[in-house]
Amino acid sequence: MTHTRPSQQPAVHKEILAYYARGKEDARLREGGAPAGRLEFWRTQDVLRRLLPAAPARVLDVGGGSGVHAEWLAADGHEVHLVDPVPLHVAQASRLPGVTAFIGDARDLSAEDAAYDVVLMLGPLYHLPERGDRVRALAEARRVVKPGGLVIAATINRYAQLHDLLREERYFTPLNRERTDAVLDDGRHPYHEEGFFTVAHFAQPEEVPGEFADAGLTVDRQYGVEGVAWLMNGVENWLDDPERRAAVLGATRRIESEPALLGASGHLLTAGRRAA
């Protein structure tokens, strides 16, 4: 058995649960929505398909939401288990072919030690404002991944909200500017009102490897997910054209690990491993 303890409702900020209980995240990634949801989806898929071992691998998708990535991972032939703190997400993911979903907390996984070839954390780190909680979640990923196994975590970059609000011309509103400038100081995003994201931590690319190291993981490489393409107002329309989509994905791949541009992307993927 992979999961040994009964699932309990995790201790998550109520604002985060309320934000995702609206059920909009699935459509944002599948159908497109601010900021550049489909680009985020296509690029995350692009990077993961290059990094994951050949199917069938055992994959734990921690904080996997409604299963937007678990679905194609299962279709690719992987054995996918999903853990998420939002009941709506678990209900949605449970309906997907080949996906098993559980209520759970990234900081206290119910999985056995060394049970998975890959652990994905495409949401938990940026919803854990305290560094100790982020390290704890990464340490849990290290515990449940096999020796030599892969751990991939997503973070939101420190300047993502500044870039997004400038692009949308919302930065000129005094309240928006005040809150956005405050986030730049320490990465803490405590805001959750309509028009803003929810409670989160926005990370500098260079701080993530230290959290991996403190959790006992070695970093292989970092990848800017959207690059600079997400700042172009027409990018979601470009993705409707297969030729333009291929060009955008190819261009973004070329600069995905350029150190000078990592912080310009909206999201960052950090790939690391448990020692063999």
DODRENBA-438050 format. One record per residue (C-alpha): residue in three letters; chain; y, z, x. Coordinates in nm, 4 decimals. Example, Ala and Ser with C-alpha at 12.3 -4.5 7.8 and 13.67 -1.06 7.14 Angstrom:
<pts>
PT code unit    north       up     east
PT  ALA    A  -0.4500   0.7800   1.2300
PT  SER    A  -0.1060   0.7140   1.3670
</pts>
This chain:
<pts>
PT code unit    north       up     east
PT  MET    A   0.0000   0.0000   0.0000
PT  THR    A   0.3489  -0.0823   0.1217
PT  HIS    A   0.5462   0.1592  -0.0974
PT  THR    A   0.4233   0.5169  -0.0952
PT  ARG    A   0.6839   0.7190  -0.2873
PT  PRO    A   0.8134   0.6815  -0.6412
PT  SER    A   1.1531   0.5153  -0.6676
PT  GLN    A   1.4493   0.7328  -0.7606
PT  GLN    A   1.8038   0.6347  -0.8484
PT  PRO    A   1.9913   0.6353  -0.5141
PT  ALA    A   2.3122   0.8282  -0.4533
PT  VAL    A   2.5531   0.5341  -0.4581
PT  HIS    A   2.9253   0.5351  -0.5362
PT  LYS    A   2.9608   0.4942  -0.9116
PT  GLU    A   3.2281   0.2291  -0.8519
PT  ILE    A   2.9779   0.0156  -0.6609
PT  LEU    A   2.7173   0.0468  -0.9353
PT  ALA    A   2.9767  -0.0438  -1.1992
PT  TYR    A   3.0935  -0.3463  -1.0003
PT  TYR    A   2.7458  -0.4962  -0.9746
PT  ALA    A   2.6400  -0.3919  -1.3240
PT  ARG    A   2.8790  -0.6613  -1.4485
PT  GLY    A   2.6153  -0.9131  -1.3389
PT  LYS    A   2.8541  -1.1619  -1.1773
PT  GLU    A   2.7192  -1.1651  -0.8219
PT  ASP    A   2.4236  -1.3922  -0.8979
PT  ALA    A   2.6456  -1.6642  -1.0441
PT  ARG    A   2.8997  -1.6286  -0.7620
PT  LEU    A   2.6384  -1.7254  -0.5051
PT  ARG    A   2.4399  -1.9773  -0.7081
PT  GLU    A   2.7195  -2.1538  -0.8937
PT  GLY    A   3.0223  -2.0847  -0.6775
PT  GLY    A   3.3120  -1.8489  -0.7048
PT  ALA    A   3.5773  -1.6801  -0.4972
PT  PRO    A   3.5575  -1.6351  -0.2144
PT  ALA    A   3.3407  -1.9421  -0.1358
PT  GLY    A   3.0202  -1.8058  -0.2863
PT  ARG    A   2.8085  -2.1176  -0.2534
PT  LEU    A   2.9142  -2.1670   0.1082
PT  GLU    A   2.8042  -1.8106   0.1786
PT  PHE    A   2.4694  -1.8816   0.0096
PT  TRP    A   2.4008  -2.2132   0.1861
PT  ARG    A   2.4992  -2.0797   0.5271
PT  THR    A   2.3009  -1.7576   0.4916
PT  GLN    A   1.9975  -1.9631   0.3949
PT  ASP    A   2.0582  -2.1968   0.6896
PT  VAL    A   2.0671  -1.9123   0.9427
PT  LEU    A   1.7735  -1.7224   0.7947
PT  ARG    A   1.5463  -2.0268   0.7860
PT  ARG    A   1.6046  -2.0757   1.1580
PT  LEU    A   1.5419  -1.7116   1.2473
PT  LEU    A   1.2491  -1.6094   1.0279
PT  PRO    A   0.8924  -1.6501   1.1544
PT  ALA    A   0.6711  -1.9122   0.9976
PT  ALA    A   0.5423  -1.8296   0.6503
PT  PRO    A   0.3731  -1.6243   0.5336
PT  ALA    A   0.5778  -1.3366   0.6728
PT  ARG    A   0.6160  -1.0000   0.5015
PT  VAL    A   0.9857  -0.9660   0.4176
PT  LEU    A   1.1671  -0.6599   0.2840
PT  ASP    A   1.4973  -0.7602   0.1242
PT  VAL    A   1.6995  -0.4363   0.1226
PT  GLY    A   1.9983  -0.4488  -0.1094
PT  GLY    A   1.8797  -0.7919  -0.2153
PT  GLY    A   2.0723  -0.7919  -0.5418
PT  SER    A   1.9385  -1.0135  -0.8176
PT  GLY    A   1.7081  -1.1915  -0.5735
PT  VAL    A   1.9225  -1.4934  -0.4950
PT  HIS    A   1.7725  -1.5110  -0.1447
PT  ALA    A   1.4378  -1.3520  -0.2295
PT  GLU    A   1.3692  -1.6401  -0.4680
PT  TRP    A   1.3851  -1.9164  -0.2084
PT  LEU    A   1.2132  -1.6990   0.0525
PT  ALA    A   0.9177  -1.6581  -0.1839
PT  ALA    A   0.9220  -2.0317  -0.2589
PT  ASP    A   0.9071  -2.0923   0.1175
PT  GLY    A   0.5785  -1.8998   0.1235
PT  HIS    A   0.6880  -1.5535   0.2351
PT  GLU    A   0.5683  -1.2300   0.0748
PT  VAL    A   0.8924  -1.0765  -0.0495
PT  HIS    A   0.9609  -0.7210  -0.1623
PT  LEU    A   1.3144  -0.6412  -0.2781
PT  VAL    A   1.4849  -0.3003  -0.2908
PT  ASP    A   1.8206  -0.2457  -0.4615
PT  PRO    A   2.0077   0.0512  -0.6120
PT  VAL    A   2.1351  -0.1426  -0.9155
PT  PRO    A   1.8912  -0.1387  -1.2119
PT  LEU    A   2.0198  -0.4725  -1.3436
PT  HIS    A   1.9482  -0.6381  -1.0092
PT  VAL    A   1.5948  -0.5003  -0.9964
PT  ALA    A   1.5274  -0.6225  -1.3503
PT  GLN    A   1.6589  -0.9702  -1.2629
PT  ALA    A   1.4669  -0.9934  -0.9352
PT  SER    A   1.1438  -0.8733  -1.0971
PT  ARG    A   1.1399  -1.1867  -1.3115
PT  LEU    A   1.1398  -1.4204  -1.0109
PT  PRO    A   0.8110  -1.5850  -0.9053
PT  GLY    A   0.6561  -1.4199  -0.6023
PT  VAL    A   0.9123  -1.1370  -0.5794
PT  THR    A   0.8323  -0.7674  -0.6232
PT  ALA    A   1.1390  -0.5491  -0.6838
PT  PHE    A   1.1990  -0.1737  -0.6691
PT  ILE    A   1.4871   0.0675  -0.7198
PT  GLY    A   1.5656   0.2153  -0.3808
PT  ASP    A   1.8135   0.3357  -0.1210
PT  ALA    A   1.8636   0.1628   0.2147
PT  ARG    A   1.8977   0.5049   0.3783
PT  ASP    A   1.5624   0.6330   0.2504
PT  LEU    A   1.3139   0.3516   0.2066
PT  SER    A   0.9810   0.4239   0.0419
PT  ALA    A   0.7956   0.1705   0.2571
PT  GLU    A   0.5356   0.2711   0.5135
PT  ASP    A   0.6074   0.2579   0.8855
PT  ALA    A   0.5781  -0.0841   1.0536
PT  ALA    A   0.4933  -0.2560   0.7248
PT  TYR    A   0.7106  -0.5698   0.7498
PT  ASP    A   0.7654  -0.8633   0.9822
PT  VAL    A   1.1298  -0.8944   0.8737
PT  VAL    A   1.3831  -0.6604   0.7138
PT  LEU    A   1.6939  -0.8158   0.5605
PT  MET    A   2.0012  -0.6055   0.4856
PT  LEU    A   2.2426  -0.8542   0.3329
PT  GLY    A   2.4509  -0.5986   0.1452
PT  PRO    A   2.3906  -0.2323   0.2288
PT  LEU    A   2.5996  -0.1951   0.5444
PT  TYR    A   2.9293  -0.2945   0.3879
PT  HIS    A   2.8742  -0.0584   0.0959
PT  LEU    A   2.8208   0.2431   0.3227
PT  PRO    A   3.1704   0.3578   0.4255
PT  GLU    A   3.0443   0.6243   0.6670
PT  ARG    A   2.9117   0.5150   1.0054
PT  GLY    A   2.6351   0.7753   0.9952
PT  ASP    A   2.5001   0.6254   0.6740
PT  ARG    A   2.5037   0.2749   0.8222
PT  VAL    A   2.3120   0.3903   1.1292
PT  ARG    A   2.0684   0.5769   0.9054
PT  ALA    A   2.0052   0.2605   0.7019
PT  LEU    A   1.9490   0.0574   1.0181
PT  ALA    A   1.7143   0.3266   1.1499
PT  GLU    A   1.5140   0.3006   0.8276
PT  ALA    A   1.4944  -0.0764   0.8774
PT  ARG    A   1.3677  -0.0154   1.2305
PT  ARG    A   1.1067   0.2280   1.0998
PT  VAL    A   0.9573  -0.0090   0.8437
PT  VAL    A   0.9660  -0.3258   1.0546
PT  LYS    A   0.6762  -0.3969   1.2893
PT  PRO    A   0.7217  -0.3622   1.6672
PT  GLY    A   0.8958  -0.6802   1.7783
PT  GLY    A   1.0007  -0.7448   1.4191
PT  LEU    A   1.3325  -0.8872   1.3064
PT  VAL    A   1.6173  -0.6998   1.1356
PT  ILE    A   1.9103  -0.9050   1.0034
PT  ALA    A   2.2149  -0.7330   0.8567
PT  ALA    A   2.5282  -0.8709   0.6925
PT  THR    A   2.8732  -0.7209   0.7294
PT  ILE    A   3.2114  -0.8162   0.5867
PT  ASN    A   3.4654  -0.8855   0.8578
PT  ARG    A   3.7703  -0.6627   0.8977
PT  TYR    A   4.0201  -0.9394   0.8204
PT  ALA    A   3.8307  -1.1028   0.5331
PT  GLN    A   4.0485  -0.9593   0.2573
PT  LEU    A   4.3689  -1.0468   0.4424
PT  HIS    A   4.2537  -1.4063   0.4848
PT  ASP    A   4.1357  -1.4293   0.1252
PT  LEU    A   4.4559  -1.2946  -0.0269
PT  LEU    A   4.6720  -1.5179   0.1907
PT  ARG    A   4.4652  -1.8203   0.0876
PT  GLU    A   4.5012  -1.7285  -0.2799
PT  GLU    A   4.8728  -1.6421  -0.2405
PT  ARG    A   4.8037  -1.2897  -0.3677
PT  TYR    A   4.9139  -1.1161  -0.0486
PT  PHE    A   5.2784  -1.1461  -0.1529
PT  THR    A   5.2325  -0.8879  -0.4289
PT  PRO    A   5.3519  -0.5551  -0.2802
PT  LEU    A   5.0512  -0.3502  -0.3975
PT  ASN    A   4.8031  -0.6092  -0.2705
PT  ARG    A   4.9806  -0.6252   0.0639
PT  GLU    A   4.9952  -0.2457   0.0994
PT  ARG    A   4.6245  -0.2022   0.0289
PT  THR    A   4.5168  -0.4934   0.2452
PT  ASP    A   4.7232  -0.3746   0.5411
PT  ALA    A   4.5685  -0.0273   0.5067
PT  VAL    A   4.2181  -0.1749   0.5314
PT  LEU    A   4.3110  -0.3411   0.8610
PT  ASP    A   4.3611  -0.0011   1.0238
PT  ASP    A   4.0101   0.1423   0.9909
PT  GLY    A   3.8043  -0.0923   0.7721
PT  ARG    A   3.7868   0.1478   0.4786
PT  HIS    A   3.8207  -0.0222   0.1400
PT  PRO    A   3.8300   0.2512  -0.1277
PT  TYR    A   3.9777   0.0271  -0.3969
PT  HIS    A   3.7827  -0.0913  -0.6982
PT  GLU    A   4.0295  -0.2009  -0.9643
PT  GLU    A   4.0135  -0.5444  -1.1262
PT  GLY    A   4.1217  -0.8093  -0.8792
PT  PHE    A   3.9825  -0.6196  -0.5812
PT  PHE    A   3.6353  -0.5823  -0.4365
PT  THR    A   3.4719  -0.2411  -0.4668
PT  VAL    A   3.4192   0.0546  -0.2327
PT  ALA    A   3.3269  -0.0941   0.1044
PT  HIS    A   3.3570  -0.0957   0.4817
PT  PHE    A   3.4986  -0.4031   0.6558
PT  ALA    A   3.3699  -0.4169   1.0144
PT  GLN    A   3.4907  -0.5595   1.3408
PT  PRO    A   3.2176  -0.7868   1.4854
PT  GLU    A   3.2055  -0.5860   1.8072
PT  GLU    A   3.1325  -0.2546   1.6328
PT  VAL    A   2.8067  -0.3689   1.4718
PT  PRO    A   2.5934  -0.3908   1.7900
PT  GLY    A   2.6740  -0.0259   1.8624
PT  GLU    A   2.5384   0.0764   1.5233
PT  PHE    A   2.2246  -0.1308   1.5862
PT  ALA    A   2.1813   0.0369   1.9254
PT  ASP    A   2.2220   0.3861   1.7800
PT  ALA    A   1.9465   0.2990   1.5308
PT  GLY    A   1.7121   0.1911   1.8108
PT  LEU    A   1.7522  -0.1844   1.7608
PT  THR    A   1.8375  -0.4490   2.0186
PT  VAL    A   2.0804  -0.7227   1.9099
PT  ASP    A   1.9774  -1.0831   1.9709
PT  ARG    A   2.2819  -1.2679   1.8376
PT  GLN    A   2.5642  -1.2650   1.5820
PT  TYR    A   2.6453  -1.5466   1.3396
PT  GLY    A   2.9660  -1.6146   1.1504
PT  VAL    A   2.8434  -1.7134   0.8042
PT  GLU    A   3.1319  -1.9145   0.6587
PT  GLY    A   3.3192  -1.9831   0.9828
PT  VAL    A   3.6700  -2.1035   0.9004
PT  ALA    A   3.5549  -2.3398   0.6243
PT  TRP    A   3.5823  -2.0712   0.3557
PT  LEU    A   3.9599  -2.0663   0.4057
PT  MET    A   3.9897  -2.4274   0.2879
PT  ASN    A   4.0724  -2.4399  -0.0820
PT  GLY    A   3.8556  -2.7468  -0.1444
PT  VAL    A   3.5367  -2.6235   0.0190
PT  GLU    A   3.3499  -2.5357  -0.3028
PT  ASN    A   3.4124  -2.8901  -0.4317
PT  TRP    A   3.3003  -3.0393  -0.1019
PT  LEU    A   2.9616  -2.8739  -0.1490
PT  ASP    A   2.9000  -3.0866  -0.4601
PT  ASP    A   2.8823  -3.3955  -0.2363
PT  PRO    A   2.5581  -3.3945  -0.0297
PT  GLU    A   2.7196  -3.5821   0.2589
PT  ARG    A   3.0199  -3.3508   0.2749
PT  ARG    A   2.8003  -3.0441   0.2324
PT  ALA    A   2.5894  -3.1502   0.5306
PT  ALA    A   2.9049  -3.2072   0.7348
PT  VAL    A   3.0510  -2.8668   0.6448
PT  LEU    A   2.7249  -2.6855   0.7179
PT  GLY    A   2.6843  -2.8738   1.0448
PT  ALA    A   3.0388  -2.8011   1.1588
PT  THR    A   3.0046  -2.4342   1.0712
PT  ARG    A   2.6748  -2.4138   1.2565
PT  ARG    A   2.8410  -2.5503   1.5710
PT  ILE    A   3.0854  -2.2591   1.5839
PT  GLU    A   2.8689  -1.9888   1.4258
PT  SER    A   2.8331  -1.7769   1.7410
PT  GLU    A   3.1601  -1.8630   1.9147
PT  PRO    A   3.2944  -1.5171   2.0083
PT  ALA    A   3.6576  -1.6108   1.9491
PT  LEU    A   3.5803  -1.7158   1.5898
PT  LEU    A   3.3324  -1.4520   1.4718
PT  GLY    A   3.6060  -1.2445   1.3100
PT  ALA    A   3.7493  -1.5423   1.1203
PT  SER    A   3.4400  -1.5721   0.9028
PT  GLY    A   3.4214  -1.3804   0.5779
PT  HIS    A   3.0742  -1.2446   0.6534
PT  LEU    A   2.8817  -1.1853   0.9736
PT  LEU    A   2.5062  -1.1780   1.0271
PT  THR    A   2.3764  -0.9645   1.3128
PT  ALA    A   2.0154  -1.0268   1.4138
PT  GLY    A   1.8257  -0.7648   1.6107
PT  ARG    A   1.4752  -0.6449   1.6841
PT  ARG    A   1.2637  -0.3368   1.7154
PT  ALA    A   1.1161  -0.3157   2.0635
PT  ALA    A   0.7669  -0.4622   2.0881
</pts>
